[in-house]
Amino acid sequence: MKFFMIFMLSGFMFSASGQVKISGRVTDTRNKPLAGASISILNSYDGATTDSLGSFSFNSSEKGAQVLEATIIGYASFQQKINLAGTAIQLNISMKELVTELKAVVISAGAFEASDKNKAAVLNPLDIVTTPSANGDVTSAFKTLPGTQQVGESEGLFVRGGTATESKIYMDGQLVNNFFYSSTPGIATRGRFNPFLFKGTVFSSGGYSALYGQALSSALILESKDLPEKTEADLGFSIIGAGGGIQHLAKDKKSSWGVSYNYTNLWLAFKLIKFKPDFFLIPEYHQGDANFRIKTKHGGFIKYFGYISANKTGFRNPDIDSAGLKDAFSITNLNTYQNIGWKDALGNGWKINTGISFSTNKDDISNEVEDANNQKQTITSPAFFAYKNFTLNNRAAYAQARLVLEKRMKGLNAIRFGSDYFYSNEKATYTLYNGTAFSESIQDHLWSAFAETDIYLTNKLAAKIGGRLEHSTIMNKWNAAPRISVAYKFPDNGQASFAYGIFYQNPERKYLPATTGIDYSSATHYILQYQKINSLRSFRTEIFYKKYNNLYKTGISNTGREVAINNEGSGHASGIEFFWRDKKTIKNVDYWISYSYLDTKRDFLNYPTAIQPSFAARHTAAFVFKRFVLPWKTQFNLSYNFATGRSYYRIAYDNTQLKYIITDAGKTINYNSMSVSVNYLPNIGKKNPRSFAVWVLGINNVLGQQQIYSYNYSYDGSRKEPVTAPSKRFVFIGCFLSFGIDRTQDAINNNL
C-alpha cells in the first residue's frame, strides 16, 4: 500500500512537471478587454475563460505543435499555431468584431425610410394613409417630414430649395416619368399610385445613392410588394368614387396575380363643398392596374406591374386682364405605365436586379376667353388677349432598361455596379387662335454607368463610396458624379453620418429645344446628420448645404416660347432640420414633430438676380398626432402643417434696359392648415368575420384657415390676384372592405 501511494504521487508530480502554462490577454482591435472569451487547445479539454480584464491562464499537458483557439459571440474566431515544448507561453490576442445587420451602423444621411420590414423605419405604409393631410397620397405624407415645402398650387415634391422637377421618383429601380396627374393652373394634383402597392419607401432629401441620377435635389425610391399572404380582395366606396381589386395567390404559394379598378368623380363632393373655380367639367378619373409575381427557386422574384389612367376636367376663372371675361381651361389625359423586373441570387454571393419599363402620356389642353354667358370670344386688340385662345397637344413616350449586379463579400461588405438606358420622345403641338400651329419634337437617349461599394470596417464605422457617368444626346456631353457617405455608431446606439455628392440634370422639357452648347445643371450636396432610432422613439437632425452651378437661364425664342439659352445661373441652399417621433411617452399615442429652416437663393430662369425662389419658405413645421381607442374600435388622427410666407415677384422684360427686372415683390401670409380624420374598425374583436371594414371620415383644413400660395399678375402689372386653395376645406367619407385578410389589426400593431 505504501509502495502504491509513492508510485501515484511520483506519477502526479511527473505529470505536473510535464504541463505547460499558457496565459495572456484578449482584447478587441481598439485594445479594450474582452471578458467571457473561451480559450482552448483544439481537440483537447485544456482551456480557460477570460476574466473582466480579458486575462486568462491555464495549464496543458499536450505536447508539440498545437492550435490555440479563442472564441466569443460577436467576434471572428481567432486561431494561432503554438509549440508546447515545456516553456510557458504568453499571448496577447486581438479579436475582430463581426459585422452583422443587427448591430451595424446604417448609412442614412439625407434619407428617410418608410418600410414594413425595418422596425426602425421612420414611417410605414399605414402611416401614409392615416396621416390626415396626406389623403392617402405617398408624396403628401412626406410633406410632414423635414426638408419638404408646403406648395399647394403645383404638384410634386419641393425639397430643400429645389423645384419639383429636381425630385425624381422610382418604382423598383425604374423611373416613373408621370407619377403625378397632369398639371392644372393653380391647383396641385396628387400622385397616381396607391401606397399599399409598396412594401418599402426611401425618401432621400439629398445625397442619394449613385444608382440613381438626373435629380438635383432628391429621390423617392419605391419598392413594390412581393407575394400576398393569401388570396384577398378589397372593395371601397366614398363620396368621390368606388373601386376594388383582387390579389390571387397560387396554391403552391410561389406566384400570384392581381387586378384592380377605381373610378373617381367629384360631382357629389362639389355639391357638398363650395369650390372657387367654376368647374364645367367635373373631375373624372378611370384607373386600372394589373400585376403578376413569380417566386424563383433561389428566392428571387419576377414582377410585372401595368397601369392605365384616363381623366378629364375643366374649369373657369375670372380673367385678370378684364372686368367681365373668363378664362376657361380644360384637359384630357391618358397615361400608361408598364414595369417588369427580375431580382434574384446568382450564386457565390452574386445578385442580379434588372428590368425594363415603358410609359406613355397624352395631354389635350384647351384654353379660351369667354364672356359672361360662357361663350368663346376672340379679341385681337389688345393683341395679348388673342393668345389666350389656344390648344396644346402633348404626346410622350418613355422607356428604360436597367441592370444592376451586386457581389456580397465578407460581412456586410458589398459592391454593386450596372447601367441604365433612358429613352424619351416628346412632341408638342401648339395651335393659336387663328389656326396657326407650331410643332416641336424632342428626343433624348441617356446612357449611364454606375458603381458603388459598401465598406464596413466595424459594426460602428461604415462607408458607401460610388460614382456615376452619364451621357445625354441633348447635350452630347458626359458628366461624372462622385458620391460618398460615411456613418459612425456611438455606444448609446446613436449615430452620425456625413454625405457628399455631385448631381446633374438635363433642362426641363418645357424649356427645350435649348440654345446649342447648353450643358448639364449641377448641385453639390454636403449633409451632416445625427440620429437615434428604435421601435418606439426616433430623433434625427441634419445640417445641409447645397451649391448650385450651371443653372439654366431662359429667354424668349422666335416662336414666343421661354427656352433655355445658357447655363449662367447659380444658387445655394442651406439649413437645419429636426424630426422627433414618440410612441412611448403617452400611452396609446403616437405623434411626430418636424421642423426645417431653409436659407436659399437662386439666379435661374428669368430671375434678374439671386433671390429667394417663390416656392421656398424659410421656416416649415408639421405636427402629427394619432390615438387608437381600443374599446371604441376607433383611431383619431390630427395633423397641423405650418410654413412662413413665401416670396412672390412680378418679373418683366424692360425694353429700355434690355433685361428682366422685378416690378413688384412681397411675401404671402403664413401657411396654416389643420386636418383631422377618424377611422372606425367595427370588426376588431369579432370571431371569424367574413369581411373586414374600415370607415373613414377626413376633413382637410378643418378650421378653414386662409391659404395664399402666390399671386397672379395682369399683363401690364396693374392688378394682382392671390393664388389660393380651390376650397377652404375638403371632407372625405368612405368605407373600405377587405376579404380574405384582416387588415384592421395592422392599425393597432403599427400605431400603438
PAVEX-916451 format. One record per residue: residue in one letter; x, y, z of N, C-alpha, C in turn. Coordinates in steps of 0.1 Angstrom, whole numbers, plus 5000, padded with zeros to 4 digits. Layout:
PAVEX-916451
AXYZXYZXYZ
...
end
This chain:
PAVEX-916451
M500849885000500050005000500950125000
K501950135008502850245009503550264996
F503950144990504650154977503650214966
F502450174967501450224957501250374958
M501150424970500950574972502150644967
I503350594970504650664965504550664950
F504150554943504050544929503150654923
M501950664929500950754924501450904926
L502050934938502551064940503551104930
S504451014928505551044918505051064904
G503950984901503351004888502651134886
F502051174897501351314897502351424895
M503451414902504551514902505151514888
F505251394882505851384868504951454858
S503551424860502651484851502551634852
A502651684865502551834867503851894861
S504951834863506151894857506151894842
G505251804836505151804821504251894815
Q503451974824502452064819503152204815
V502452274806502952404801501952504805
K502352614811501452724814501252814802
I499952834799499652924788498753044793
S499153164792498453274797498553394787
G497753494791497753614782496553704784
R496253784774495153874775494453884761
V493153894761492353904749491654044749
T491854114737491254244736490654254722
D489954364720489454394706490454474699
T490154514687491054584678491454724684
R490654774693490954904700491554884713
N492054764716492754734728491954734741
K490554714739489654704750489554564754
P489554524767489554384772488254324768
L488254194765487054114762486854014773
A485854024781485553934791484653824786
G484853694791484053584787484453514775
A485653544769486153474757486653334761
S486353234753486853104755488153074748
I489153024756490453004751490752854753
S491152784742491352634744492352584733
I492952464736493752394727492752304719
L492852324705491952244697492052094700
N490952024700490951874702491451834715
S491251924725491651884739490651934748
Y490851904761490051954772490652074779
D491852114774492552224781492152364776
G491852444786491452584782490952664794
A490452784792490052874802489152984796
T488553064805487753184801488353304806
T488353414798488953544802488053604813
D488753684822488153754833487753894828
S487253984838486854114834487854194828
L489154164830490254244824490754174811
G490054074807490454004795491653904796
S491953874809493153794811492753644813
F493653554809493353414810494653344814
S494553224820495653134823495252994825
F495952894820495652754822496952674819
N496952554823498052454821497552354811
S498452304803498152204793499252094793
S498851974792499751854792500051814778
E499351884768499651844754501051884750
K501651814740502951844736503051864721
G504151934717504351954703503552064697
A503352054683502652154676501152144679
Q500452254683499052264686498452384680
V497152394681496452514676495652574688
L495952694691495152764702494052844695
E492852834701491652894695490952984706
A490553104702489853194710488453234703
T487353224711486053254705485253334715
I484453424710483453494718482353544708
I481153544713480053584704480153724699
G479953744687480053884681481453914675
Y482353814676483753844671484153724662
A485053744653485553644644486453554653
S486353424651487253334659488753354656
F489553334666491053354664491753224666
Q492653194657493453064658494953104656
Q495753034664497253054662497952924665
K498952894657499752774660500752804671
I500852704680501852724691502652584692
N503752594699504552474701504752454716
L504152344721504252314735505552224738
A506552294743507852224745508352244759
G507452264769507852274783508052414788
T508152514779508352654782506952724783
A506752814793505552884794505352974782
I504052994779503753074767502853194771
Q503253314767502453434770501953494756
L500653514755500053564743499153684745
N499153774736498253884735497453864722
I496153844725495253814713494353934710
S494253974698493354074693492354014684
M491054034688489953974680489154084673
K488754054661488054144652486554124653
E485754234656484354224657483654184644
L482654094645481954064633480954174630
V480854204617479854304612478554234609
T477454264616476154204614475154304612
E474054264605472954364602472354414615
L472254324625471554364638472354474645
K473654474644474554564652475154674644
A475154664630475954754622475254894621
V476154994620475655124617474955134604
V473955224602473155234590473555364583
I473955364571474355484563473055554559
S472755664565471455724564471455874561
A472555934559472456084558471656124546
G470656204548469756254538468656174535
A468456054541467455954537466455924548
F465155924545464155874554463555744548
E463455644556462855514552461455494557
A460555454548459255404552459155264548
S458955174558459155034555458354944565
D457854834560457254734569458354644575
K459454614568460454524572461454574582
N461654714582462554774591461854834602
K461954774614461154824626461654964630
A462855004626463355134630463055244619
A462255204609461955294599461155414604
V461355534598460655654603459155644601
L458755594589457355574586457055434580
N455855394580455455274573454255304564
P453855214555452755254545451455294552
L451255234564449955264571450055404576
D451255454580451355594584450955684573
I451255654561450955734549449455754548
V448655644549447255654547446455704559
T447155704571446455754583446955894587
T447755964579448156104581447056184575
P446256264582445156334577445456424565
S446556504566446856594555447256524542
A447556394543448156324531447056284521
N445856254527444756204518445156074511
G445955994517446355864511447355874500
D447955994499448956024488450356004494
V451255934487452555904491453356034494
T453456114484454256234485453656334495
S452356344496451756434506452156394520
A452256264523452656224536454056264539
F454956264529456356304531456456454534
K455356534531455456674534455356704549
T455056604557455156614571456556594577
L457456564568458856534572459756664569
P460856684576461656794573462256794559
G462456914554463056924541462156954530
T460856934531459856954521459057084523
Q458557134512457857264512456357244511
Q455557334516454057324516453557404503
V453857354492453457414479452157354475
G451057444474449757394472449257424458
E449957504450449457544437450057464426
S450957374429451657294419451957154425
E451957054416452256914422453756894423
G454056794430455456754431456056774445
L457256724447458056744459459056854457
F458956954465459857064465460757044477
V462057014475462856974486464157064487
R464357114499465557194502465957294492
G464957374488465257484478465257444464
G464857324461464857274447463457274441
T463357284428462057284422461457134422
A460257124418459556994418460256894408
T460756954397461356864387462756814391
E463256874402464556834407464456714416
S463256664418462956544426462456434417
K463156314417462756204408462156094416
I461256014410460555904417460755784409
Y461155674416461555544410460655434416
M460255344408459555224412460355094408
D460855024418461654904416462854944407
G463455054409464555104401464255174388
Q463055164384462655234371462055364374
L462455464366461955604367460555614363
V459655674371458255704368458155844363
N458055864350458056004344456856084347
N455756024349454456104352453856044364
F454556054375454056004388452756084392
F452756204389451556294393450656304381
Y449356334384448456364374448856494368
S448456514355448956634347448556764354
S449356864352449256994358447957064354
T447357134364446257234361446657364367
P446357474361446857604366446357634380
G447357654389446957704403446457594412
I446357464407445757354415446757244415
A447257204427448157084428447456954425
T448056864418447456734415448256634424
R447556524427448156414435448856314428
G449556224435450256114428449256004424
R449655924414448755834407448655704415
F449555664423449655524428449255514443
N448655394446448255354459449455324468
P449555384480450755354488450855204492
F449755134492449754994496450354904485
L450654964474451454884463452854864468
F453354934478454754934481455054884495
K456054804496456454744509457554834515
G458154914507459255004513459355124505
T459655234512459855364505461055434512
V461955484503463055564508462955694502
F462855804511462855934506464156004509
S464956024499466256094501466156234498
S466256324508466256464506467556524502
G468556434499469856484494470856374496
G471956384489473056284490472656144487
Y471756124477471355984474472355904467
S472055774465472955674460473355704446
A474555654442475055664428474255584418
L473355494423472555414415471455494408
Y471255614412470255704406470855834402
G470155904393470756034388469656114382
Q470056224376469156324369468156384379
A468656424391467856484401468756574410
L468656704409469556794416469256794431
S467956754435467556774449467356644456
S466456554451466156434459465656324451
A465556204457465056084450464056014460
L462855974454461855894462461955764456
I462355664463462655524458461555434464
L460755374455459655284459459955144456
E459655054465459854904462458554834463
S458054774453456754714453456754584461
K455554544465455354424474455654294466
D455954194474456154064468454853984468
L454853864472453653784471452653824483
P451353824481450453844492450453724502
E450053744514450053644524449053534520
K447953564514446953474509446053544499
T445253474492444253544483443453644491
E443253754485442553864492441853954482
A440854024486440154114477439754234486
D439554344479439154464486438054544478
L437254624485436254704478436054824487
G435954944480435855064486434755164480
F434155234489433155334485433355464492
S433255574485433455704492432555804484
I432555934490431756034483432456084470
I433656034467434256074454434455954445
G433955834448434055724439434055594445
A434455494437434355354441435455274434
G435855164440436955084434437054954441
G437854864435438054734441439154654434
G439554544440440554464433440754334440
I441554244434441854114439443254084437
Q443854014447445253954446445053804449
H445453724439445253584440446553514441
L446653434452447853364455447753214450
A448653164443448653034438448752934449
K448152804447448152704458449552674463
D450552674454451952644458452652764465
K451952874465452453004471453753044465
K453853024452455053064445454853174434
S453553204433453153304423451853364426
S451553484421450353554423450053644411
W448753684410448353784401447253874407
G447153994402446154084407445754184397
V444454234399443954344391443154434400
S443054564396442154654404441654764395
Y440554824399439954934391439355034401
N439555164398439055264406438455374397
Y437255424402436555524394436355644404
T436755764400436655884408435855994401
N434856044408434056154402433756254414
L434156374412433956474423432556544423
W431656494415430356564414429656584428
L429556474436428956484449429756574458
A431056564458431856654466431656804463
F431556834450431356964446429957014450
K428956924451427656964456427657004471
L428556934478428656954493429557064497
I430557084489431657184492431757284482
K431957414486432057524477433457534471
F433657524458434957544452435057674445
K436257734445436357864439436357864424
P437057774417436857774402435457724399
D435057764387433757714382434057594373
F433757474378434057354371432957324361
F433257344348432257304338432457154334
L433657104337433856954335434356904349
I433456834355433756784369434856684367
P435956694376437056604375436556454376
E436956374366436556234365437756154361
Y437956044368439155954367438755814365
H439355744356439255594355440755544356
Q440855444365442255394368442255244369
G443055174362443155034363444554984364
D444854874371446254824371446154674372
A447254604368447354464369448854424372
N448954314378450354264382450454114383
F451654064381451853924385453253924391
R453453824400454653804407455053654407
I456253624404456653484404457953464412
K457853374422459053354431459953244424
T461253274423462153184417462653084427
K463352984422463852874430464952924440
H465553034436466653084445466153194454
G464753214455464253314464464053454458
G464353464446464153594439462753614434
F462553724426461153744421461253804407
I460253764399459953824386458653904389
K458654034386457454114389457054194377
Y455754204375455254294365454154374371
F454154504367453054594371452754684359
G451454684356450954764345449754864350
Y449754984344448855084349448255164337
I447055194338446455284328445455384335
S445455504331444655604337444155704327
A442855734327442155834319441455934327
N441656064325440956154333440756284325
K439756364330439456494323438956594334
T439156724331438556824340438556954332
G437757044336437657184330437057284340
F437657404340437157504350437357644344
R436557734350436657874346437157954358
N437958064355438258164365438158304358
P437858404367437758534361439058574354
D438958644343440158684336440758804343
I442058804346442658904354442859034346
D442859034333443059144325441859224321
S440659174326439359244322438459234333
A437259314332436359314342435259204341
G434959164329433759074328434058944320
L435358924316435658804308436158694318
K436158574312436558454319437658374311
D438458304318439458214312438958074315
A438757994304438257854305439357764301
F439757674311440857584309440257434310
S440657354301440257204302441457124298
I441456994303442556904300441956764300
T442356684290442056544290443456464289
N443556364298444856294299444656144298
L445556084292445655934291447055894294
N447255814304448655774309448755624310
T449855564306450055424308451455404314
Y451655294321452955264327453155114328
Q454255064323454454914323455854894329
N456054804338457254774345457454634348
I458454574343458754424346460254414350
G460454344361461754334366462054194371
W463354164372463854034378464954064388
K464754004400465654024411465953884416
D467253844417467553704420468953694425
A469253574431470553544435471153454424
L472453484421473153404410474053304416
G474353304429475253214435476553274437
N477353214447478653264450478653414455
G477553454461477453594466476953694456
W476653654444476253744434474753764433
K474253884431472853904429472653994416
I471453974410471154054398469754124401
N469654244396468454324396468354394383
T467454354375467354404361465854424358
G465554514348464254544344464154634333
I462954644327462654744317461254804320
S461054924315459754994317459455074305
F458155094303457755174291456455254296
S456355374292455255454296454955554285
T453655594285453155694275452355804283
N452255924278451456024283450856114272
K449556134273448856214263448056324270
D448356444267447556564272446956644261
D445656664261444956754252444456874260
I445056984259444757104267444157214258
S443157284264442457394257442257504266
N442457624261442257744269441557854260
E440557914265439858014257439258124266
V439058244260438458354267436958354264
E436158364275434758354274434058484280
D432858514275432158624281431358574293
A430458664298429658634310428758514307
N428358494295427458384291428258254287
N429558254290430358134287430558104273
Q430458214264430658204250432058244246
K432758174238434058204234434158334227
Q435258414230435458544224436858544219
T437058594206438358614200438558764200
I439458814208439758954209441258974204
T441459054194442759084188443359214192
S442659294199443159424204442659444218
P443559454228444959434227445359294223
A446559284216446959154209447059044219
F447559074232447758954241446558884244
F445358944243444058864245443958754235
A444358774223444158674213444858544216
Y446058564222446858444225446358364237
K445358414244444758334254443858224249
N443558224236442758124229443758034222
F443957914227444957814222444557674225
T445157584218445157444222446657394222
L446857294231448157234232448057084233
N448657014224448556864224449956814227
N450156744238451456684242451356534240
R452356474234452456334233453856294237
A453956194246455256154251455356004253
A456555944250456755804252458155794259
Y458255704269459455694277459755544278
A461055514278461455374281462755374289
Q462955264296464155254304464555104305
A465855074304466354944306467454954317
R467554864326468454884338468954744342
L470254744345470954624350471854664362
V471654594373472454614385472954474389
L474254464391474854344396475454374410
E475354284419475854304433476654184438
K477754204444478554094449478654124464
R478154024472478254034487479553974491
M480354044499481653994503481653964518
K482753954524482753924538482054024547
G481253974556480454054565479354124556
L479154254558478154334551478854404539
N480054384537480754454526480154404513
A479954504503479354464490479854564480
I479854524468480054614456478954584446
R478454694441477354684431477654784419
F477354734407477554824396476554784385
G476454874375475454854365475354964355
S474254964348474055064337472555084335
D472255214331470855254327470855304313
Y469755284306469455344293468055404294
F467955534291466755604291466455664277
Y465255644273464755694260463555784262
S463555894257462355984258462056044244
N460756054241460356114228459156194231
E459256324231458156414235457856514223
K456556524220456156614209455056704214
A455156834211454156924215453657004203
T452357014201451757094190450957204196
Y451357324193450657444199449957514188
T448657534189447757594179447157724184
L447457834177446957974181445557994177
Y445058104182443658144180443258144165
N444158174156443858184142444158054134
G444457944141444757824134446157794131
T447057894133448457874131449057774141
A449757674137450257564146451757554145
F452357524157453757504158453957374165
S454857294159455157164165456657154168
E456957094180458357074184458456934189
S459556864185459756724190461156724196
I461156654208462456644215462656494218
Q463856444213464256304216465556314224
D465656214233466856204241467156064243
H468456024242468955894246470055924257
L469755874269470655904280471155774285
W472555764285473155644290473855674303
S473955574312474655594324475255464328
A476355474335477055364342477355404356
F477255314365477455344379478155234387
A478755264398479355164407479355224421
E479255134430479055174444479555054453
T480155084464480654984473480255024488
D479854924495479654934510480854874517
I481454964525482654924533482354934548
Y482354814554482054814569483454774576
L484054874581485354854588485054784601
T483954824608483554764621482054784621
N481354724631479954754633479654904635
K480654974639480455114643480855214632
L481655164622482155254612481955194598
A481255274589481055224576481055334566
A481255304553481255404543480555344530
K480055434522479455404509480155494499
I480855434490481555514480481155474466
G480855574458480355544445480555654435
G480155624423480255724412479355694401
R479055794393478055774382478555854370
L478455794358478755854345477455864337
E477255974330476055994322476456064308
H475656024298475756094285474456114279
S474056234276472756264270472956324256
T472156274247472256324233471856464232
I471056514241470656654240471856744242
M472656704252473956784255475056744246
N475056614242476156544236477456564244
K477256544257478456564266478256454277
W479456434284479456334295479456414308
N478956354319479256414332479656304341
A480456334352480956234362480556284375
A479856204383479356244396479856154407
P480756194415481256114427480256124438
R480056024446479256014458479955944469
I479855994482480455934493479555954505
S479355854514478755864526479455794537
V479555844549480255784560479355784572
A479355674580478555674592479355614604
Y479055664616479755614628478655594639
K478655484645477755454656478355464670
F477655544678478055564692477655454701
P478255444713477855334722476455334727
D475755454726474355464730473455434719
N473955384708473155344695472755464687
G473155584691473055704682474155694672
Q473955764661474955754650475055894643
A476155914638476456034630476755994616
S476356064606476556034592476956164584
F477756144574478156254565477956204551
A477456294542477256264528477756374520
Y478356344509478856434499478556384485
G478156464476477956414462477656534452
I477956504440477656594429476556534421
F475556614417474356564410474156654397
Y473756584386473556654374472056634369
Q471656734360470356724355470156794341
N469356734332469056804320468056914322
P467857004312466857104313465457044313
E464457114319463057074318462657074303
R461656984301461156974287460557104282
K459957184290459257304286460257404282
Y461557394285462557494281463457444270
L462957334263463657284251462857304239
P463457314227464857294224465657414229
A466857394235467657494240468757544230
T469357654234470457704226471557604225
T472257594213473357504211474457534221
G475057424226476157434235475757434250
I474457404253473957404266474557284274
D474757294287475457194295474457154306
Y474857044313474057004325474157104336
S472957124343473057194355473557094366
S474057154377474657064387474457124401
A474457034411474357074425475356984433
T476057044442476956974451476356974465
H476156854471475556834484476556804495
Y476356874507477056834519476056824530
I476056704536475056674546475656614559
L475356664570475856614583474656574591
Q474556454596473356404603473656334616
Y472756354626472856274638471456214640
Q471356084643470056024646470255914656
K469055894663468955784673467555724672
I467455604667466155544663466055414670
N464855384676464455254680462955234676
S462455124680461055094676459955194682
L460355264693459355344700459655494698
R460955534696461255674696462355694684
S462155804678463055844667463455994668
F464756014668465256154667466256164657
R466156274649467256294639467356444636
T468556494633468756624629469756624618
E469656724609470556734598470956874595
I472156904592472657034587473057004572
F472657094563472957064549473457194542
Y474157174531474557284523474557234508
K473857314500473857274485474357394477
K475257364468475757474459475357434445
Y474557524439474057504425475057574415
N475357504405476157564394475457534381
N475757614371475257594357473757584356
L473057654365471557654364471157724351
Y469957684346469557734332468957874333
K469457964325468858094323467958084310
T466858154310465958144299465758284292
G465258274280464958384272463758344263
I463358444254462158424245462658384231
S462158274226462558224213461758294202
N462058264190461458324178459958294178
T459558184184458158144184457358204197
G458158284205457458344216457558254229
R458258144228458358044240459558084248
E459458054261460558064270461457944269
V462757954265463657844263464957874271
A465757764273467057774280468057824270
I468757934274469658004265471157984269
N471357964282472757944287472657874301
N473857854306474057794320474757884329
E474358014329475058104337474358134351
G473358054354472658064367473457994378
S473158034390473757974402472857984414
G473357934425472557944437473057864449
H472357874460472757794471471557764480
A471657664488470557634498471257574510
S470957614522471557564534470457564545
G470657494555469657494566469957384576
I468957374586469057274596467657214598
E467557084601466257024602466256934615
F464956914620464756834632463556744630
F463656624635462556534635462456454648
W461356444654461156364666459856284665
R459856154667458656074668458755994681
D457555984687457455924700456155834701
K456355704704455255614707455255564721
K456055624730456255574743455755664754
T455955794753455755884764454255884769
I453355894759451955904762451255764758
K450655704767450055564765449055574753
N449255474744448355464732448355584723
V449455664723449555774715450855774707
D450755804694451855814685451855954679
Y452956024680453056154674454456184668
W454556274659455856324655455756474652
I456956534653457156674651458356694641
S458156784631459356814623459456964621
Y460657004619460957144617462057164607
S462057264598463057294588463357444588
Y464557474588465057614585465757614572
L465357694563465957704549466457844545
D467657854542468257974536468657944522
T467958004512468257974498468058094489
K468858104479468758204469469158144455
R468458184445468758134431468758244421
D469658234412469658314400469458214388
F468258194384467958104373466758144365
L466458074354465358114345465458254342
N464358334344464358474340464658564353
Y465158514364465358594375466458694372
P466358824375467358924372468558914381
T468458854393469558844402469258724411
A470158694421469958584430468958634441
I467758564441466658594450466158464456
Q465358474467464758354473463658314463
P463658184458462658144449461258144455
S460258164446458958184451458358054457
F458957934455458357814461459057774474
A459857864480460657824492460257914503
A459957854515459657924527460857904537
R461158004545462257994554462057894565
H460857894571460557804582459357714578
T459457584580458357494579458357404590
A457157364594456957264606455757184604
A455657064610454556984610454456904623
F453156884627452856804639451756704635
V452056574638451056464635450856394648
F449556364651449156304664448156194660
K448356074666447455954664447155894677
R445855864679445455794692444455684688
F444755564692443855454690443155424703
V441755424703440955394714440355254712
L440955154718440555014715439154984719
P438655024731437254994734436255054724
W436555164718435755224708436055174694
K437055094692437555044679437755164669
T438355274674438455394666439855454668
Q440355504657441555574657441355724653
F441855814661441755964659443156014654
N443156094644444356144638444256294636
L445356364638445356504636446756544630
S446756634621448056694616447856844614
Y448956914617449057054616450357094608
N450157164597451257204588451357354589
F452657394590452857544591454057574582
A454057694576455157754568455057904569
T456157964570456258114569455958154555
G455658284553455258334540456358314530
R455958294517456858274506456958404498
S458158424492458358544483457558534471
Y457058644465456458644452456958764445
Y457058754431457658864423456858874410
R456858994405456459014391457759054383
I458158964374459358974367458959004352
A459459124347459059164333460359204326
Y460259204313461359244304461259394302
D462359464305462359614303463059634290
N462259694280462859714267463859834267
T463759914277464760024278466159974283
Q466059894293467359844299467759714292
L466859654284467159534277467459414286
K466759404297466959294306465659284315
Y465659164322464459144331464659224344
I463559274349463659344361462459304370
I462559324383461459294392460659424394
T459359424390458459544391457659534404
D457459424410456759414423457159294430
A457159304443457659184452456959194465
G456859084472456359084485456358944491
K455658924503455658804510454158764512
T453858634510452558584513452358574528
I451058554532450858534546451358394550
N451558364562451958234567450958124563
Y451458004560450657894557450257814570
N448957794572448557714583447457624579
S447457494583446457404579446357294589
M445157274595444957164605443957064598
S444356934598443456834592443256724603
V442056664602441756554612441056444604
S441256324609440556204604440156114615
V439156034613438655934623438455804615
N439055694620438955564614438255474624
Y437155414619436355324628436455184622
L436955084630437154954626436254854634
P435054834629434054764637434254614639
N435154554631435354404632436454364642
I437054464648438054424658437454354670
G437954244673437454164685436454054681
K435854064669434853964664435553834659
K434953724661435453594657435053564643
N435953524635435753474621434753564613
P434953694612434153774603434453734589
R433453754580433653724566434353834558
S434253954563434854074557435354164568
F436254254565436854344574436654484569
A436154574577435754704573436554814580
V436754924573437355044579436455164574
W435855234583435155354579436055474582
V436055564572436955684573436155814572
L436455904581436056044579437256134580
G437456214570438656304570438256444566
I438756544572438556684569439856754568
N440156804556441356884554441057034557
N442057094564441957234568440657264575
V440457184586439157184593438757324598
L439757404601439457544606439157644595
G439357604583439157694572440157804571
Q441357784575442357884575442757934561
Q442958064560443258114546444658074542
Q444758044530446057994524446258074511
I447358144510447758214498449158164494
Y449158104482450458044478451258134470
S450658224462451458324454450458424449
Y450858504439450058604432450158594417
N449058604410449058624396448958774392
Y449658814381449558954377448958964364
S448259084362447759114349448859144339
Y448559154326449559164316450459294318
D449859404322450559524324451059544339
G450759444347451159454361450359544370
S449259594365448459694373447559624384
R447359494382446459414391447159284395
K446859244407447359114411446359044419
E446258914417445258834424445958714432
P445458684444446158574451445758444445
V446758354446446558214442446258134455
T445058084456444558024468444157884466
A443857804477443357674476441957674469
P441657574461440357574454439157574464
S439357524476438257524486438857544500
K438057604509438557624522438857494530
R438057404527438257274534437657164525
F438157034527437656924519437256814529
V436056754527435556644535435556514527
F436156414534436156274527435456174537
I434456104531433755994538433855874530
G434355754536434455634528434355514536
C434155404530434155274536434955174528
F435855104534436755014527436654874533
L436454774524436254644528437354554523
S437854464531438854364527438254224529
F438554134520438053994521439353904520
G439453814530440553714529441553744540
I441953874542442953904552442454024560
D442654014573442154124582443254224583
R443054344576444054454577443854544589
T442754524596442454624606443454604618
Q443954484620444954464631446254544629
D446554574616447754654613447654794619
A446454844620446254974626446654974640
I446354864647446754864661448254834663
N448754734656450154704657451154814653
N450754894644451654994639451455134645
N450455144653450155284658450155284673
L450355174680450455184695451855164700
end
